[in-house]
Amino acid sequence: MWGASAVLAVFAVVLIVLLRHHDAPLKVDVPAWWFLLLFVIVQAYPLQFEFRRTTRHVLLDSIALVLGLFFLSPIQLVGSRVVAKGLMAALRRKSAIRVAFNVSSGALTTVAAVLVFRSMLPAHVSAHLAVWPAAVLAIVADDVIAAAIVTWPGYVYNRAIKLSTLWPPLAFSLSVNLVNTCLGLVTAGAISYDTANAWMIAIFMVLTLAGFRTYHQLADRHTALDRLYALAKDLGPITSDPVDLGPAILQLRELLRAPQLEIALLRESDTATVITATDEEITGHVQVRETELDEASLAIAAAARTAGQRRKAWYTRRRRTAALSPEAIAVAISVAGQPVGLLRARTSQEGGRLFDRNDLRLAEAVADQLGAALEKGRLIENLRHAATRDSLTGLANLDSLRSFLSAMLDEHSGGVVLLLDIDRFHDINDTLGHEAGDAVLMEVGRRLEDATTQGSLACRVGGDQFALVIPGSSNSDLARLAALAVKSRVDGSLRLDNVAADVRLTIGMARAPEHGEDATTVLRRAEIAMGAAKGSSNGISEWEPQMERDGSRRLYVLSGLRQALVDSDLTVEFQPKLLLGTGEVTGFEALVRWRHPELGLVSPVEFIPLAEATGLVGALTSSVLRMSLEACKRWHEQGRPVGVAVNISARSLDDPVLVGQVAALLTATGLDGRSLTLEITESSVMENPARSMEILRQLRSLGVRLSIDDFGTGYSSLHQLRGLPVHEVKIDKTFVDNIDRDGADRAVVRAVVELCESLGLVTVAEGVEQASQAYALESLGVRQVQGYFYGRPMPEADATAWLRQRPIAPAFTEQKQRG
C-alpha cells in the first residue's frame, strides 16, 4: 500500500510541475482559504441515501471541484483538495497508510481533472454554457481515475477485476456527480457575475447541509426506533450457540444497516468465537471462526467487567465499554453484569456508510436487547438442564433415561441397560451422616461417568441407584463384560472424614429389545435382575423369564401377607426346648406359620424377608409376640410354668417401639419378663451395634431373657460375647449335624460351652435329630437342646397335650450377673 501511494504521489507531482505556471482561468475576489473551507465542509458532511437496501454515501465534492477549476490555479486547487482530504482522514482516525493513500490518490485525480478541463477550454474563458462540456468531462475523469485507483490493488493481488462489483458504484457516482457538476457550474456563473454571491452560496450550502443532516438523523432515529421495537418483539430467548445466533445476527445487521456485523463471544485465554454476517451473506448463512482478541476488544471487555462490578454512571460505562470510529463500532454485550461478547459493526469499502454517535447509541440498545435475549436463553437452558439432570451428581436423571431408551428403541438399535445399586448404602448414611452419603453418591457418579463409552448414557435413577445405557450390540456375553468392566471401575474404597468406606455395586442387566420393546419394560426387568443379583456371588445378574414369575409370586405373596396381618390369619407353632440329661421342659420356641388360601403353606423363609423389605416386619413381630405370650399365659394357668422364645429380626431390633410393645404385652398377659426369651442373630446386632446394644439393655431391664441365635454363622467372634447383655447362646445346627463324628465341630462346640460357662451364659443346641448327637452334646457340657429328636413344631393344642406328659424344669437362675 505504501508503494502504491508513492507511485500515485510521483505521478501527481510530475503533472503539477507541468502545470505550475498556469493561473486561474477566471479571476474573482474570493480568498483561497474560502475554497479550502468549502472542500472541508463538503467532505465533513456527506449525504447518505438508502438505495435498494444499500446505504449510498454522497459527497458534494464535485461542486467544490468545479468551482476550483474556474477560480483557482492548479497548485491552489490540488493543495486545497489534498489538505481537506488529509485533514478529514486524520480526524476520522484512519491509519497513516490510509491517509497517505487518500492524499496521493486525491492529488492525482485532481491533476487529471485539471488537465482534461484545461485541454478543452475555449479561447475565451467564462462561466458560459460552452465551457460546461469541459467541466463535465473533468469530473468524469476524476471519477473514473478514482475508481481505477481503488480497483488497482485488487487487481495486483488477485490478477482479475470483477466488473459486477465495480460498475454499480461507479455508475451511481457518475450520476450524482453530473448533477453536482451542473450545480457547480451554476454556482460558478453566479460567483463570476458577483463575488458577493460566494458568501451567500457558502452560507446557503452550510445551512442546507445542516438541515439535511438533521432531517436525515431524525428520520434514521425514527426508523431505528421502529426497527428496535420490532427487534425487541421478535428476538426471543437465544443461546450462545452459533446455530442459534445465526438468524439473529442477520436481523441485527439489517437493523444497524452495517455492511459487516460481528458478534464475538468471549472465551478463555483472550480468545473469542466470532460469528460474522456481511453483504454477501444473502442466503442467510454466517461465518464462524475462532480468533484471538485484539487490544481494543480486550480493553472494552475489561471496562465492561469493571463497570458491571462498580455500578458506574451510565455515561461512564458507555464511554469506556464502547468504541466509535466513522468506519467501525464496538459495544460490549453483558449478561447479569458480566461481559459475554462484543458487537462489532464495520464498513466494508471506501466511500461506504460512516457511523456516528446515533449509530453508537443504537448499537448499545441492540447490545442490551441481545444481552437480555442471551440471559433469557441461559435461564431456559438452566431450567432445561435442571429438568434433565440430577442436581447432586450432575448425571442425567430418570426422565432423561426414559427418553434416551425410547429414542434408542424407536431407532430399532439394540442396547444394554445396567441398573446399579450401592450395597449397604444405608450403613454409610446411618453411621457417617447424609453429607457423607452425598459424597459417596457424587464419587460413584464420577466413577460411573469415567467408565462410560462414547454414545452411552450414565444416569442417577434415584436414591442410591444408578443406570448406564450402552447402545449398540445387545449380545449377552458383551453385556456381561460391560457390567464387569463398570463394576471394576466403580467398586473400591474411598475416604470420608478420615474413615475408609468400601463401595460395592449390585448390577442388574436387561437387553433391548430382547427383554422389552419399551423403556418401562426394560427398566422394570433390569430392576428385577438387580434384585436377583443381591444373592449372587459376583453381584451381577441378567434378567430371565423365571425372574418375572418369581417377581409376580413375590408381589402376590406380599399382597396376601398384608391381608393376612389384617385378618389375623397367621398362626404360631411351638417346638419344645429341654434340659439335656433330665428331659425336663424349659419352654418352647415360637415359629410363625401362614397358610395362603391359594398358594397353600408359605415358608417363613419366603415371606419374612418380604416383610422386612416392605416395613411389615413390625406388625408381624407384634402379632407373633401376642400369640406366643397368650399361649404361654394359658400354660401357666394350667400349672405348666414354661417360657416361650420368639425370633426378632434385625429390622425389629432397630425399631424404637419394640421395647414398648414387649412391655405392653407382658403387662396385658400378666407374665413375668423371664417367661419371654427374644432370640436375635449375631449379624443383626452388628448391623447397628450402638442402637442394638441400647435396645437390648432396655429389654433386659424388663426381665426379658435374651438369646443369640445361630451362633457361629455370623461375622462376630467369640470374644464379642463379653459385650452383649444376653442370657443364652444357641449353637447353630451346622455344628450339631456331625458333632458325633467330626472332631472339628466338637472342638468348636467345646470352646463355645467353656466360654459361655465362664460368662454365666446358658448354651442351647438346636437341630438335634439323633440320640448320638444328644450324647455327644451332653458330654461337652451343653445344657439345653431342641430338635426333631425331642419334638417337631406343633400347634398350641398339640403342644399343650405334649406338655402335660413332660416334667417341667425348675426356674433357671443366672449363674453370673454381668454389668
C-alpha positions in Angstrom: 0.0 0.0 0.0 2.9 2.3 0.7 4.4 1.6 -2.7 1.1 2.3 -4.4 0.8 5.6 -2.6 4.3 6.6 -3.6 3.7 5.8 -7.3 0.5 7.9 -7.2 2.3 10.8 -5.5 5.1 10.7 -8.1 2.7 10.9 -11.0 0.8 13.8 -9.2 4.0 15.7 -8.6 5.1 15.4 -12.1 1.9 16.7 -13.5 1.7 19.5 -11.0 5.2 20.6 -12.1 4.0 20.8 -15.7 1.1 23.0 -14.6 3.0 25.1 -12.1 2.9 28.3 -14.3 -0.8 28.2 -15.0 -3.0 30.7 -13.4 -6.7 30.5 -12.6 -8.9 30.7 -15.7 -11.2 33.3 -14.1 -10.2 36.0 -11.6 -12.6 36.6 -8.7 -12.1 38.4 -5.5 -12.5 35.3 -3.3 -9.6 34.2 -1.0 -8.1 30.8 -1.5 -8.9 29.7 2.0 -12.6 30.0 1.1 -12.2 27.2 -1.3 -10.3 25.2 1.3 -13.1 25.7 3.7 -15.6 24.6 1.1 -13.7 21.4 0.5 -13.6 20.7 4.2 -17.4 21.3 4.6 -18.4 19.1 1.7 -16.2 16.3 2.8 -17.1 16.6 6.5 -20.8 16.4 5.9 -21.6 13.8 3.4 -25.2 12.9 2.4 -26.5 9.4 2.9 -29.3 7.7 1.0 -30.9 4.3 1.2 -31.0 2.8 -2.3 -32.1 -0.8 -2.8 -31.3 -1.8 0.8 -27.9 -0.3 0.5 -26.6 2.9 2.1 -25.2 5.3 -0.5 -22.6 7.8 0.7 -22.8 11.0 -1.4 -20.1 13.8 -1.3 -20.7 17.3 -2.7 -17.1 17.4 -3.5 -17.8 17.8 -7.2 -19.3 21.2 -6.6 -16.2 22.5 -4.9 -14.0 20.9 -7.6 -15.9 22.7 -10.4 -15.5 26.0 -8.6 -11.8 25.3 -8.1 -11.3 24.5 -11.8 -12.6 28.0 -12.7 -11.3 30.2 -9.9 -8.0 28.5 -8.6 -4.7 27.8 -10.1 -3.8 24.1 -10.5 -1.4 24.2 -7.5 -4.0 26.0 -5.3 -6.8 23.6 -6.3 -4.7 20.5 -5.7 -3.4 21.9 -2.4 -6.9 22.8 -1.2 -8.4 19.5 -2.1 -5.5 17.4 -0.8 -5.3 19.3 2.5 -9.0 18.8 3.1 -8.8 15.1 2.3 -5.8 14.6 4.6 -7.4 16.7 7.4 -10.7 14.7 7.3 -8.8 11.3 7.2 -6.8 12.3 10.2 -9.9 13.5 12.1 -11.6 10.2 11.3 -8.6 8.4 12.9 -7.6 6.5 9.8 -4.3 4.8 9.7 -1.2 6.6 8.4 -1.2 4.4 5.3 -4.8 5.2 4.6 -4.1 8.9 5.0 -1.2 8.7 2.6 -3.2 6.7 0.0 -6.1 9.1 0.2 -3.9 12.2 -0.2 -1.8 10.8 -3.1 -4.9 9.5 -5.0 -6.7 12.7 -4.4 -3.8 14.7 -5.8 -3.6 12.5 -8.9 -7.3 12.7 -9.7 -7.4 16.4 -9.2 -4.4 17.0 -11.5 -6.1 14.7 -14.1 -9.3 16.7 -13.8 -7.4 20.0 -14.3 -5.6 18.6 -17.4 -8.9 17.5 -19.0 -10.6 20.7 -18.1 -7.8 23.0 -19.5 -7.3 20.9 -22.6 -10.9 21.6 -23.6 -11.2 25.3 -22.7 -12.2 27.6 -25.5 -10.1 30.6 -26.3 -12.4 33.0 -24.4 -12.8 31.6 -20.9 -16.0 32.3 -19.0 -18.7 30.5 -17.0 -20.7 30.3 -20.2 -22.6 27.2 -21.4 -19.9 26.5 -23.9 -17.5 25.6 -21.0 -19.8 23.1 -19.4 -18.6 20.1 -21.5 -15.1 20.7 -20.3 -16.2 20.7 -16.7 -18.4 17.6 -17.1 -15.5 15.6 -18.7 -13.2 16.8 -16.0 -15.5 15.5 -13.3 -16.0 12.2 -15.2 -12.2 11.8 -15.5 -11.9 12.4 -11.7 -14.5 9.7 -11.0 -13.1 7.1 -13.5 -9.5 7.6 -12.3 -10.6 7.4 -8.7 -12.4 4.1 -9.4 -9.4 2.7 -11.2 -7.1 3.6 -8.3 -9.4 1.9 -5.8 -9.6 -1.2 -8.1 -5.9 -1.4 -8.9 -4.7 -3.0 -5.6 -7.3 -5.8 -6.0 -6.1 -6.5 -9.5 -2.5 -6.6 -8.3 -3.3 -9.2 -5.7 -6.0 -11.2 -7.5 -5.0 -10.6 -11.2 -8.7 -10.1 -12.0 -11.2 -7.3 -11.9 -14.9 -8.0 -11.2 -16.9 -5.5 -13.3 -20.0 -6.7 -11.5 -18.7 -5.1 -8.3 -17.0 -2.1 -10.0 -19.7 -0.9 -12.3 -22.7 -0.2 -9.9 -20.9 2.2 -7.5 -19.2 3.9 -10.5 -22.5 4.4 -12.3 -24.1 5.8 -9.1 -21.1 8.1 -8.5 -21.2 9.4 -12.1 -24.9 10.1 -12.0 -24.7 12.0 -8.7 -21.6 14.0 -9.8 -23.2 15.0 -13.1 -25.9 16.6 -11.1 -23.4 18.2 -8.7 -21.4 19.4 -11.7 -24.4 21.3 -13.0 -24.9 22.8 -9.6 -21.2 23.8 -9.5 -21.4 25.4 -12.9 -24.5 27.4 -11.9 -22.7 28.5 -8.8 -19.6 29.4 -10.8 -21.7 31.6 -13.0 -23.2 33.3 -10.0 -19.8 34.0 -8.4 -18.3 35.3 -11.7 -21.3 37.7 -12.0 -20.9 39.0 -8.4 -18.2 37.9 -6.0 -20.6 38.6 -3.0 -22.6 35.6 -4.2 -19.8 33.3 -2.9 -20.5 34.1 0.7 -24.3 33.8 0.2 -23.7 30.5 -1.5 -21.4 29.3 1.3 -24.0 30.2 3.9 -26.8 28.6 1.9 -24.7 25.4 1.4 -23.9 25.2 5.1 -27.5 25.6 6.2 -28.7 23.2 3.6 -26.3 20.5 4.6 -27.0 21.1 8.3 -30.8 20.9 7.7 -30.5 17.9 5.5 -28.3 16.1 8.0 -30.7 17.0 10.9 -33.6 15.7 8.9 -31.7 12.6 7.9 -30.7 11.9 11.5 -34.3 12.3 12.8 -35.6 10.1 10.1 -32.9 7.5 10.8 -33.6 7.7 14.6 -37.3 7.2 13.9 -36.7 4.3 11.6 -34.2 2.8 14.1 -36.7 3.1 16.9 -39.3 1.2 14.9 -36.8 -1.5 14.0 -35.6 -1.7 17.6 -39.2 -2.1 18.8 -39.7 -4.8 16.2 -36.5 -6.5 17.3 -37.5 -6.4 20.9 -40.7 -8.2 20.0 -39.2 -10.7 17.6 -35.9 -11.5 19.4 -36.8 -14.3 21.8 -34.5 -16.3 24.1 -31.4 -17.4 22.3 -28.3 -19.3 23.3 -24.6 -18.6 22.6 -24.6 -21.5 20.1 -23.6 -20.1 16.6 -26.5 -22.0 15.1 -29.0 -20.2 17.3 -27.2 -16.8 16.9 -27.0 -17.0 13.1 -30.6 -15.8 12.3 -30.3 -13.1 15.0 -27.1 -11.6 13.7 -28.6 -11.3 10.2 -31.6 -9.4 11.7 -29.3 -7.2 13.7 -27.2 -6.3 10.6 -30.3 -5.1 8.9 -31.2 -3.0 11.9 -27.8 -1.4 12.2 -27.5 -1.1 8.4 -23.9 -2.3 8.7 -22.2 -3.9 5.7 -20.5 -6.2 8.1 -21.6 -7.2 11.6 -19.8 -9.5 14.1 -20.7 -11.0 17.4 -17.5 -12.1 19.2 -18.4 -14.5 22.1 -15.7 -14.2 24.7 -13.8 -17.4 25.7 -11.0 -18.2 28.0 -7.3 -17.2 27.3 -8.3 -14.0 25.5 -9.9 -15.8 22.5 -13.4 -15.5 21.0 -15.8 -17.3 18.7 -16.6 -14.7 16.0 -19.8 -15.0 14.1 -19.8 -12.7 11.0 -22.6 -11.6 8.6 -21.7 -9.4 5.6 -23.5 -8.1 2.5 -22.6 -11.2 0.6 -24.4 -13.5 3.0 -27.7 -13.1 1.1 -28.7 -16.7 1.7 -28.9 -16.3 5.5 -25.6 -18.1 6.3 -22.9 -16.8 8.6 -19.2 -17.4 9.0 -17.9 -18.8 12.3 -14.2 -18.7 13.3 -12.1 -18.8 16.4 -9.6 -15.9 16.8 -7.6 -14.0 19.4 -9.0 -10.7 20.6 -7.1 -7.5 19.8 -6.1 -5.0 22.4 -9.1 -2.7 21.8 -11.6 -5.5 22.2 -9.8 -6.7 25.4 -10.0 -3.2 26.8 -13.7 -2.9 26.1 -14.4 -6.3 27.7 -12.3 -5.3 30.8 -14.0 -2.0 31.1 -17.4 -3.7 30.9 -16.4 -6.1 33.6 -15.3 -3.3 35.9 -18.4 -1.2 35.2 -20.6 -4.1 36.0 -18.9 -4.6 39.3 -18.7 -1.0 40.4 -22.1 0.1 39.0 -20.7 3.3 37.5 -22.8 6.0 35.9 -24.3 5.2 32.5 -22.3 7.8 30.6 -19.0 6.5 32.2 -19.9 2.9 31.3 -20.9 3.8 27.8 -17.7 5.8 27.2 -15.5 3.0 28.3 -17.4 -0.1 27.2 -17.9 1.1 23.6 -15.7 2.3 20.8 -16.7 4.5 17.8 -15.0 5.5 14.6 -16.6 6.5 11.3 -15.8 3.0 9.9 -16.4 0.8 13.0 -18.4 0.4 16.2 -17.7 -2.0 19.1 -20.0 -2.4 22.0 -19.8 -4.9 24.9 -22.7 -7.4 25.3 -23.3 -8.1 29.0 -25.4 -10.7 30.8 -26.0 -10.3 34.5 -23.4 -7.5 34.7 -20.7 -9.6 33.1 -19.4 -9.2 29.5 -20.1 -12.3 27.4 -19.3 -10.8 24.0 -18.7 -7.9 21.7 -21.0 -6.5 19.0 -18.9 -5.0 16.2 -20.2 -3.2 13.1 -17.9 -2.2 10.2 -18.0 -0.6 6.8 -16.7 -2.8 4.1 -15.4 -0.4 1.5 -14.1 3.1 0.9 -16.9 5.6 0.5 -19.4 3.4 2.3 -21.7 4.4 5.1 -20.0 6.2 8.0 -21.0 5.7 11.7 -21.9 8.5 14.1 -22.9 8.7 17.7 -26.5 8.0 16.9 -25.3 4.7 15.4 -23.4 4.1 18.6 -26.5 4.6 20.8 -28.4 2.3 18.5 -25.7 -0.3 18.7 -25.7 -0.1 22.5 -29.5 -0.6 22.6 -29.1 -3.6 20.3 -26.4 -5.0 22.5 -28.7 -4.6 25.5 -31.5 -6.4 23.7 -29.1 -9.1 22.7 -27.8 -9.4 26.2 -31.4 -9.8 27.6 -32.1 -12.4 24.9 -29.0 -14.3 25.9 -29.8 -14.1 29.6 -33.3 -15.5 28.9 -31.7 -18.2 26.8 -29.3 -19.0 29.6 -32.2 -19.2 32.1 -34.1 -21.5 29.8 -31.0 -23.7 29.3 -30.6 -23.8 33.1 -34.2 -24.9 33.6 -33.9 -27.4 30.8 -30.7 -28.7 32.4 -32.3 -28.9 35.8 -35.2 -30.8 34.3 -33.0 -33.4 32.7 -30.1 -33.6 35.2 -29.6 -34.8 38.7 -28.8 -31.9 41.0 -26.4 -33.8 43.2 -24.2 -35.8 40.7 -24.8 -33.8 37.5 -25.7 -37.0 35.7 -28.8 -37.4 33.6 -32.0 -38.1 35.6 -34.8 -40.7 35.3 -36.7 -38.6 32.7 -33.6 -38.4 30.5 -33.0 -42.1 30.9 -36.6 -42.9 29.7 -36.3 -40.5 26.8 -32.9 -41.9 25.8 -34.2 -45.5 25.9 -37.3 -44.6 24.0 -35.3 -43.0 21.2 -32.9 -45.9 21.1 -35.8 -48.4 20.8 -37.6 -46.2 18.2 -34.5 -46.3 16.0 -34.5 -50.1 16.2 -31.0 -50.1 17.6 -30.2 -52.6 20.3 -28.6 -51.8 23.6 -27.9 -52.9 27.2 -29.3 -51.3 30.3 -27.3 -51.7 33.5 -29.1 -50.8 36.8 -26.7 -50.3 39.6 -27.3 -50.3 43.4 -24.8 -49.4 46.1 -24.7 -52.2 48.6 -25.3 -51.3 52.3 -25.5 -47.6 51.4 -27.8 -47.0 54.4 -25.0 -48.0 56.7 -22.9 -45.1 55.5 -25.8 -42.7 55.9 -26.6 -44.0 59.4 -23.0 -44.1 60.6 -21.4 -41.1 58.9 -24.4 -39.0 58.1 -26.1 -37.8 55.0 -23.3 -35.5 54.0 -21.0 -38.5 53.7 -23.7 -40.3 51.8 -23.9 -37.5 49.3 -20.2 -37.6 48.9 -20.3 -41.3 48.1 -23.1 -40.7 45.6 -21.1 -38.0 43.9 -17.9 -40.1 43.8 -19.9 -43.1 42.4 -21.4 -40.8 39.8 -17.9 -39.5 38.8 -16.5 -43.1 38.5 -19.5 -44.2 36.5 -19.2 -41.3 34.1 -15.5 -42.1 33.7 -16.4 -45.7 32.8 -18.9 -44.7 30.1 -18.0 -45.0 26.4 -18.9 -42.7 23.6 -22.6 -42.7 22.9 -23.6 -44.3 26.2 -25.6 -42.5 28.9 -24.9 -42.5 32.7 -27.8 -41.6 35.0 -28.8 -41.4 38.6 -32.2 -43.1 38.9 -32.8 -42.0 42.5 -31.6 -42.8 46.0 -28.6 -45.0 45.7 -29.5 -46.4 42.3 -27.7 -45.5 39.0 -28.1 -46.7 35.5 -25.9 -47.0 32.4 -27.3 -47.4 28.9 -24.9 -48.7 26.3 -26.4 -48.5 22.7 -25.2 -51.0 20.1 -24.9 -54.7 20.4 -27.2 -56.5 22.9 -25.2 -59.7 23.0 -25.5 -61.4 26.4 -21.7 -62.0 26.7 -20.8 -58.5 25.7 -23.4 -57.2 28.2 -21.8 -59.2 31.0 -18.3 -58.0 30.0 -19.6 -54.4 30.1 -21.1 -55.0 33.5 -17.9 -56.4 34.8 -15.9 -53.5 33.4 -18.2 -51.0 35.1 -18.1 -52.8 38.4 -14.3 -53.0 38.3 -14.1 -49.2 37.7 -16.7 -48.2 40.3 -16.1 -50.7 43.1 -13.4 -49.8 45.6 -12.6 -47.9 48.7 -12.8 -44.1 49.4 -12.1 -42.0 52.4 -14.7 -39.9 54.1 -13.6 -37.7 57.1 -10.6 -40.0 57.6 -12.9 -43.1 57.5 -12.5 -45.6 54.8 -15.7 -46.7 53.1 -15.9 -49.7 50.8 -18.2 -49.2 47.8 -19.6 -52.3 46.1 -22.2 -52.4 43.4 -25.0 -54.8 42.6 -25.9 -54.8 38.9 -29.0 -55.9 37.1 -28.9 -56.2 33.3 -31.6 -56.1 30.7 -31.1 -56.2 26.9 -33.2 -54.2 24.5 -35.2 -55.2 22.5 -34.8 -58.8 23.6 -36.1 -58.1 27.1 -38.5 -55.4 26.3 -39.7 -53.2 23.4 -40.4 -50.1 25.5 -38.5 -48.2 28.1 -40.8 -49.0 31.0 -40.5 -52.8 30.5 -36.7 -52.7 30.0 -36.2 -50.7 33.2 -38.6 -52.9 35.2 -36.8 -56.1 34.1 -33.4 -54.6 34.9 -34.7 -53.8 38.4 -35.9 -57.4 38.8 -32.5 -58.6 37.7 -30.8 -56.3 40.2 -32.9 -57.8 43.0 -31.8 -61.2 41.9 -28.2 -60.1 41.8 -28.3 -59.3 45.6 -28.0 -63.0 46.3 -25.4 -63.8 43.6 -21.7 -64.4 44.2 -20.4 -61.7 41.9 -23.3 -59.2 42.3 -24.3 -59.3 38.6 -27.4 -60.8 37.2 -29.2 -60.7 33.9 -33.0 -60.8 33.6 -34.6 -64.2 32.8 -38.3 -65.1 32.4 -38.1 -67.1 35.6 -37.4 -63.9 37.5 -40.6 -62.4 36.2 -42.6 -65.3 37.5 -40.7 -65.2 40.8 -41.3 -61.4 41.0 -45.0 -61.9 40.3 -45.2 -64.5 43.1 -43.4 -62.2 45.5 -46.0 -59.4 44.7 -48.8 -61.9 45.2 -47.3 -63.2 48.4 -46.7 -59.7 49.7 -50.3 -58.7 48.9 -51.6 -61.8 50.7 -49.3 -61.1 53.7 -50.7 -57.7 54.2 -54.2 -59.1 54.2 -53.3 -61.9 56.5 -51.9 -59.5 59.1 -55.2 -57.5 58.9 -57.4 -60.6 59.2 -55.1 -62.3 61.8 -54.6 -65.4 59.6 -51.1 -66.1 60.8 -50.6 -68.9 63.3 -47.8 -70.0 65.6 -46.3 -73.5 66.1 -44.2 -74.4 69.1 -41.0 -76.5 69.2 -40.0 -77.7 72.7 -36.7 -76.9 74.5 -35.5 -79.4 77.1 -32.8 -79.8 79.7 -30.2 -82.2 78.3 -29.9 -85.3 80.5 -33.1 -84.9 82.6 -35.6 -84.3 79.8 -37.3 -81.6 81.7 -39.1 -78.9 79.6 -37.8 -75.4 79.9 -40.1 -73.8 77.2 -41.0 -73.6 73.6 -39.7 -71.7 70.6 -42.5 -70.0 68.7 -42.4 -70.4 64.9 -44.8 -68.4 62.7 -46.8 -70.2 60.1 -49.0 -69.0 57.2 -51.3 -71.0 55.0 -52.3 -68.9 51.9 -55.8 -69.7 50.6 -54.4 -70.4 47.1 -50.7 -70.9 47.4 -51.0 -73.2 50.4 -48.4 -73.3 53.1 -45.9 -70.5 52.5 -42.5 -70.9 54.1 -41.3 -68.3 56.6 -38.1 -68.2 54.6 -40.1 -66.7 51.7 -42.4 -64.2 53.5 -40.3 -63.0 56.4 -37.7 -61.3 54.1 -40.6 -59.7 52.2 -41.9 -58.4 55.5 -38.5 -57.0 56.4 -38.1 -55.3 53.0 -41.5 -53.7 52.9 -41.9 -52.5 56.5 -44.4 -55.2 57.6 -42.0 -56.8 60.0 -43.1 -54.6 62.9 -46.7 -55.8 62.6 -45.6 -59.4 62.0 -43.4 -59.3 65.1 -46.2 -57.8 67.2 -48.6 -60.4 66.1 -46.2 -63.3 66.8 -45.4 -61.9 70.3 -49.0 -61.5 71.1 -50.0 -65.1 70.1 -46.9 -66.6 71.8 -47.4 -64.8 75.2 -51.1 -65.6 75.2 -50.3 -69.3 74.7 -47.7 -69.1 77.4 -50.2 -67.4 79.8 -52.6 -70.3 79.2 -49.9 -72.9 80.0 -49.1 -71.0 83.2 -52.8 -71.0 84.2 -52.8 -74.8 83.7 -50.0 -75.2 86.1 -47.3 -75.7 83.5 -45.0 -72.6 84.0 -42.7 -72.8 81.0 -41.2 -70.0 78.9 -41.6 -69.1 75.2 -38.9 -67.8 72.8 -39.6 -65.6 69.8 -37.2 -64.7 67.0 -36.6 -61.0 66.4 -35.4 -59.7 63.0 -32.7 -57.1 62.5 -35.4 -54.6 61.4 -37.4 -55.1 64.6 -34.2 -54.7 66.7 -33.8 -51.2 65.1 -37.5 -50.3 65.8 -37.8 -47.8 68.7 -41.3 -49.1 69.5 -40.2 -52.7 70.2 -39.4 -52.2 73.9 -42.8 -50.5 74.4 -44.6 -53.3 72.6 -42.9 -56.0 74.7 -43.7 -54.1 77.9 -47.3 -53.6 77.0 -47.8 -57.3 76.0 -46.2 -58.5 79.3 -48.5 -56.2 81.2 -51.6 -57.4 79.3 -50.8 -61.1 79.9 -49.6 -60.6 83.5 -46.5 -62.7 82.8 -43.1 -62.1 84.3 -40.4 -60.9 81.9 -38.4 -64.1 82.5 -41.1 -66.1 80.7 -40.2 -64.5 77.4 -36.9 -65.1 75.5 -36.1 -63.0 72.5 -33.8 -64.7 70.0 -31.6 -62.4 67.9 -28.9 -63.3 65.4 -25.4 -62.0 65.9 -25.4 -60.4 62.5 -28.4 -58.4 63.3 -26.7 -56.9 66.3 -23.6 -56.0 64.3 -25.6 -54.0 61.7 -26.0 -51.1 64.1 -24.1 -52.0 67.2 -24.8 -48.8 69.2 -28.5 -48.8 68.6 -28.8 -52.6 69.1 -27.0 -52.5 72.4 -29.3 -49.8 73.8 -32.4 -51.8 72.8 -31.0 -55.0 74.3 -30.3 -53.2 77.6 -33.8 -51.8 77.7 -35.3 -55.3 77.1 -33.1 -56.8 79.7 -34.3 -54.2 82.2 -37.8 -55.6 81.7 -36.6 -59.0 82.8 -36.8 -60.5 79.3 -34.3 -63.2 78.6 -32.0 -62.6 75.5 -30.6 -65.3 73.3 -28.0 -65.2 70.5 -29.5 -67.4 67.7 -27.4 -69.3 65.1 -24.2 -68.5 66.9 -21.1 -69.1 64.8 -22.7 -68.4 61.4 -22.3 -64.6 61.6 -19.3 -62.4 61.5 -18.7 -61.8 65.2 -16.0 -63.6 67.2 -16.3 -65.5 70.5 -14.7 -62.6 72.5 -17.5 -60.2 71.4 -19.9 -62.2 73.6 -18.4 -60.3 76.5 -20.1 -57.1 75.5 -23.6 -58.5 74.7 -26.2 -58.3 77.5 -27.6 -61.8 76.7 -28.5 -64.9 78.8 -28.0 -67.8 76.4 -26.3 -68.8 73.2 -27.8 -71.2 70.7 -25.3 -73.3 68.9 -26.3 -73.5 65.2 -27.5 -76.7 63.6 -24.5 -76.8 61.2 -22.2 -77.6 64.2 -24.6 -80.2 65.6 -25.1 -82.3 62.4 -21.7 -84.0 62.6 -21.0 -83.5 66.3 -20.9 -87.3 66.9 -18.2 -87.9 64.3 -16.4 -84.6 63.4 -13.6 -83.6 65.7 -13.5 -80.0 64.4 -17.2 -79.4 65.2 -16.7 -80.9 68.7 -13.8 -78.5 69.3 -15.9 -75.5 68.3 -18.8 -76.5 70.5 -16.4 -77.2 73.4 -14.9 -73.8 73.0 -18.4 -72.1 72.9 -19.5 -74.1 76.0 -16.4 -73.2 78.0 -16.7 -69.5 77.1 -20.4 -69.4 77.9 -19.8 -71.1 81.3 -17.1 -68.6 82.2 -19.6 -65.8 81.3 -22.5 -67.3 83.1 -24.5 -68.0 79.8 -26.7 -71.0 79.1 -25.9 -73.0 75.9 -28.7 -74.4 73.8 -28.0 -76.8 70.8 -30.6 -76.7 68.1 -31.3 -79.2 65.3 -30.7 -82.4 67.4 -32.2 -85.3 65.4 -30.3 -88.3 66.7 -29.5 -89.8 70.1 -25.8 -90.0 69.2 -25.9 -86.2 68.8 -27.6 -85.7 72.2 -25.0 -88.0 73.9 -22.1 -86.0 72.3 -23.6 -82.7 73.3 -24.1 -83.8 76.9 -20.5 -84.9 77.1 -19.4 -81.5 76.0 -21.5 -79.7 78.7 -24.4 -78.3 76.6 -27.3 -77.5 79.0 -30.4 -77.4 76.7 -31.4 -78.9 73.4 -34.2 -78.7 70.8 -34.8 -80.6 67.6 -36.9 -83.3 65.9 -35.4 -85.9 68.2 -37.4 -84.4 71.0 -40.3 -82.8 69.2 -41.3 -81.1 66.0 -43.0 -77.7 65.8 -46.7 -78.2 66.7 -49.9 -76.1 67.1 -50.8 -74.8 70.5 -53.3 -77.6 71.2 -50.8 -80.3 70.4 -48.1 -78.5 72.4 -50.4 -78.3 75.4 -51.1 -82.1 75.2 -47.4 -82.9 74.8 -46.6 -80.6 77.7 -49.0 -82.4 80.1 -46.9 -85.6 79.7 -43.5 -84.0 80.4 -41.8 -82.8 83.6 -41.2 -79.1 84.0 -37.8 -77.8 84.7 -37.3 -75.5 87.8 -36.8 -71.9 87.0 -33.3 -71.1 85.8 -31.1 -68.7 87.8 -28.4 -66.9 86.1 -25.1 -68.3 87.2 -23.3 -65.0 86.9 -24.5 -61.4 86.6 -22.7 -59.2 84.2 -22.8 -55.4 84.2 
